Amino acid sequence: MNIIYLSIIIPTHNSQNTIKPLLLSINNSPSVNFNKFEVIIVDDRSSDDTLKIIKDLYKKLKLKIEVIVLKKNVGPAKARNLGVKKAKGKYLLFLDGDVELKNQALTNVFKIISNNKVKAFTGIWDYHQKSTNFFPQFKALRDWSYWFAEREEYSHYYLFSTRIAGIEKKLFQKLNGFIEDYKEPTVEDIEFTYRIEKVSSIKFCANIMVHHEFENFLPIAIKYFKRSRDWIKLYLKRFRFDPVTTSKREAIKSILSSVLIFLLLMSALFKLLIIPSIILFLIFSYLELKFWKLILHKKGVIFLLKSIPTSIILYLFINVGAAWGYFLSIKSRNSQ
């Protein structure tokens, strides 16, 4: 009898454009024993052709696939928890429904879990984009910069990113999984990360990689707003910055960007404000220097010139989201 060693949990919601490439990337993984893992798809009330595509693919794949169809939309946190209840594996691997495994990703997952020493690990996504649009390429480089160009030496990067992250099932159950209060994908992974790190270190695995296509500016900006809105509530409980979401350096850049925008707008009325605006921009530039060097190296001068205002505007969305989240927290406390 074959023992399932790994359960791959994939929540889907209207994933008709991405679920096929994902399943094919798992199916085409080299040097893996397909009897040692299963794929559990939890469809979170899709209204498109996601389920039809999965059904059409089913007989063509070598994978053991179980599909759980939910009658109502519950959000990714609860969908993942429901998938785990069906899982037979000793380890769980979470994948978002819009990624593709890079060639050796699954092979490297099995290498990590085979020694039974790592309790939790997280992978990454590469900076290459199929889209030729500016913003998806910018966003991919922004993330890549956090991991490599801007990462402080010896810092412990440990976000349990559900794009690709794994954990021992016993530990997941001990921690009671993801908090299901989050109906949207905002900070459920961050909150879970904090709880994992209290009992076990999360290993950052740069060789466990997926491809992810980013959206254009507005959808990402809205996600930044919502994520910072919910993250500030976690911060107010901990009062600590960290490499998971917002380091002190990132917090300073975020604040500087909003003050800079305010001063630039006010300088139209008060010309003297141009000088402090320039000083703030130089400080901001110094803090962003490593990221801008990466962009210059990868994409050139024109791309860099577009990236500078884009960075500042994105930080504004983060600040507004955090301010709104803080307001909601204070309002909630006063109403109790």
Secondary structure, 3 states (H helix, E strand, C coil): CCCCCEEEEEEECCCCCCHHHHHHHHHCCCCCCHHHEEEEEEECCCCCCHHHHHHHHHCCCCCCEEEEECCCCCCHHHHHHHHHHHCCCCEEEEECCCEEECCCHHHHHHHHHHCCCCCEEEEEECCCCCCCCHHHHHHHHHHHHHHHHCCCCCCCCCCCCCCEEEEEHHHHHHCCCCCCCCCCCCCHHHHHHHHHHHHCCEEEEEEEEEEECCCCHHHHHHHHHHHHHHHHHHHHHHCCCCCCCCCHHHHHHHHHHHHHHHHHHHCCCCHHHHHHHHHHHHHHHHHHHHHHHHHHHHHCHHHHHHHHHHHHHHHHHHHHHHHHHHHHHHHHHHHC
